[in-house]
């Protein structure tokens, strides 16, 4: 086969594969946050940013606009809310140029069905300032914005694709080269309470340095009722402020198990902070109540003993 024909065949096959990829229904894009109001660096109104993001979604070939209330038999659309928390100009070591940076957080929500679904993806776009003028800075900022919109669009596709993959495929994805694929696979496995997720979440909990990351990981372990995480949570409480220790106490109580019960009893009896003692006692009482068999009244008149 001639090289030109080979190239043409590859293009046709690529187009066919792209057209067969699933397309996700989305409601009209919403833009939130104070950064996009009167932002001189961008020179765009929120409506202009929403238009650029809608173009990025269309360009991906993986999203299609749907009404907020589709027919009952049709899949409900995802609601996308874009927040741009910052726009800034920064310097980098060893580079005489400055760089425009734009951060973006994208929330994906869908309601109806068994449970509401909520996911978040983030991105950071950058572009060099090629001309040291207001117009040059604005051009760089808009280029950085377009870069980050492509990033969060790609990440949204990966997150939604992970939801459709089997557990076996997601476990394989945990070894992917792309860190986003690994992240979304882990997130989805944790949501499904798959046992492969617990060890990785525990490692993340040990390594996390920011409070928000710790809380998200801790919440995933609580949802999984991962008792193997209890010793790590207990270690994590050492040397922390009272408010954070209370959060850990309640997390341990939600997970439950003999080790959790022993820890809560010890803390309730002898912690230095009365607030932590009270939290541990409350968590312990809740744990005890969850183990009690229901009363006849709670079981109802039709329940067979």
N, C-alpha and C positions, 0 to 999 in steps of 0.2 A: 504494500500500500504506500502511495506517495506521501511525503511529509505533510503536504498541505491537506490531504484527505484525512490523515491521522489527526491533525490539529482540529479540523472541522468536526470530526467525530467526537473528539474530547469535549469541544464546546457544546455540542448537542447533548451529550450524556450529562455534562455538568448542569445544563439548563433543565434537563428532565429530572435529575436528582433534586435540584432546588425547588422545582414546581411540586414535587411529591412530598416535600417536607411539610409537617403539620403547620397550619396557620392558626394563630391564637386570636380570638375575638377580643377587642378592647373597646371600652367606652371612650368618649372624647377625653383627651388629656387634661389634667388639672395641674396648675402650677401654684406653689405655695411658697411662703417665706418672705421676709422683709428685704432680703438682699436684692431681689429683682425689682423693687420699687425705687424709682429715681436713681438707678445705678448709672452714674456717668461713665464708668469704665467700659460698660457694655454698650450703652446707648440704645438699649432695647427695652420695650415694655414687656410685662409678663406675657401678653398675647403673642408678641414676636418670638419669645423663647418657646412658648407652647407650639407655635407653628414650626419652628426649626426641629423640635423634638418629634412632632408628628411626621415630618419629612424623613427623619432618621428611622422611624418605625417602618414607614412605607419602603424605604430603600433596603431594609433588611429582607424584605419579602416574606416575613414570618408573622406579620400582624395584619389584621383587617378590622376596620372600624365597624362597630355594631351599635345598635340602639341600647339605651340603658335597660329597657325591659323587652328582651327578645321573646319570641313565642315560647310557650312552656316546654316544648320538646327540644328546643335549641340550647346549646351550651351557653351558660351565662357569661357575659363578657367580663374581662378583668378591668378593674378600675386602676388607672395609673396616675399617681400623684408625684410630681417632680418638685424637689426642693433643691435650691442652689444655696448652700450655707455660706459660701464665701467666694469672692473674686479678689485676687491680689497679684501684686508684682513682686518677684523675689529675685535674689542673686544666688548664683551657684559657685562653689569653689572652683577656681581654675578656668572660669568662663567669663570673659569681659561683658557679655550681653546680660540683660535682665530677661526674665521669663514671666509671661502671664500664666496664672494658674486659676482654674475654676473647679470647684468641688461640686458634686451632685449626689443626692440621695434619691432613689426611686423606690416608692412603695407600690407593691402589687397586691391588690385586694380583690376578693371575690366572695360574694355572699350567696346563701342558699345552699341546698344540699344538706349533707350531714353536719358539717361544721363550716364556719367562716374560714377562709384562707387568707393569710397575710404573710408577705415576704418583703424583704428589703435588699436592694443591691446598691452599691456605692461605686463612685469613680472619681478620678482626678485627671483632668485634662490640662495640658500645658502647650505653650507655643512660644518661640523666641520673639522678643521685640526687635524687629529688624530696622525700625526707623524711630529715632529718639524724638518723636513728636506726639502730640495728643492723638492725631489720626493713626500713627503707627502703633501706639499703645492700644487703641481701640481695636484695630485690625487684629493684633495679636490676641487680645482678650476674646474676640469673637471666634478666632480659630481654635483657641483653647476650649471654648464652650462647645463648638461643634465636635471636637475630639471627645469630650466627656460624654456628650449625648450619644455618640456611637458606642462608647464603652458601656454605658448602662443599658443600651439597647441590646448589645451582645450578651451582657450578663443576664438580662431578663430572659432572653431566649434559652440560655443554658439552665437557668433556674426552672423555667417551665418545662423544659425537656426532661430534667431530672425527675419531675413529678410523674412522668409517664413511663419511666424506666423500671424494670423489675429489680427486686432486691439483689439478685445475683449480679446484674449489670452494674448497679450502684456500688457494690462491694469492689468490683473491678475498677470502677472509676476512682476509688480512693487512692489508687496508684497512678493516676493520670499525671502527665507532665504539667498540665494547666492547673494552677492553684485554684482557679475559680471552679473548675469541674470537681476538684477534690472537695472544696468547700460546700458546694450545693449537693453533692452526693452525701456528705456527712450530715448536712442539715436535713435532708429528706429521710435518710436512714434513722436518724434520731426521732424525727416526727413519727415514723412508723414503729418506733421502739424496737428496732432491730439490734440484736446483741453485739454486732460488729461495731456499732457506733460508740458504745460505752467506753472501751479502753482509750479510744482516740479523744473523746471528750474529756476524760480524766487527765490525759496528758496535756490537753489544751488548758485545763483548769490550773494545772501546776505551773504552766509557763505564762499564763496571762498576767499582764501587768496593769492594764487599765480596768477600772471598776466596772465599766459597762460590759466589757468582754467577759469578765468573771460572772456577772449576773446572768448574761445570756447563756453561758455554758452551764451554769448552775441550774438555770430554769429548764434546760434541755434534759439534764440528768434527773431532775425532779419529775418531769413528765414521763420519763422512762422507768421511774421507780428503781433506779440503778443502785442497789444496795452496796455494790463494790465501790461506790463513790463516797460512802459515809466516812471511812477513815481519812480520806483526802480532805473532805469538808471539815472534819474535826481539826486536822492539822492547820487548815487555812484560817481557822478562827483565832489561832494563837497570835497575840499581839495586835489584834485589830481593835478598832473603835467599837463602842457599845452598839451603835446602830447597825453596823455590818455584822457583828456577832449575832444580833437578834435575827437578821435575815438568814444567816447560816443555821441557826437553831430551828427556825420554821422549815427550812429546806430539809434538814435532817429528819424532822418530824413527818414531813410529807412523804419522804422515801420510806421510812419505817424500818422494821427489822430489829432483831435482838441487840445489835451493836448501837443502833440509833436510840433504842429505848434506854439502854444502860447509860449512854452519854447524857441524854436529856434528864434522867433521874439525878445524875451526879451534879449537873449544872444547876438544876432546880434546887438542890439541897445546899450547894456551897459556893456558888459564883460570887465574886466580890461585888458585882453590880446588881442591885435589886431589880433593875429593869430586865436584865438578862435572865435572872432567876424566874421572874414572872413569865417571860416569853417561853422559857423551857417548860415551866409547869403547864402553861396553856397548850403548848405543842404536845406534851405528854398526855394531858387529858384528852386531847383530840385523837391521839393515837390509841389510847385505851378505848375510847368510844367507838372507834372504827372496828374494833375487834369484838365488840359485844354482839351477841345474836339479837336480831330484831325481836321486839315484843310482839305479842299477838295482835295488838292494835295496829302496829306498824306493818305487820304482814298482811293484814286485811282479812275479811271474813271468808274469802274464797281460798285462802292458802291452806294446803293440806299439811298437817304436822307429821 
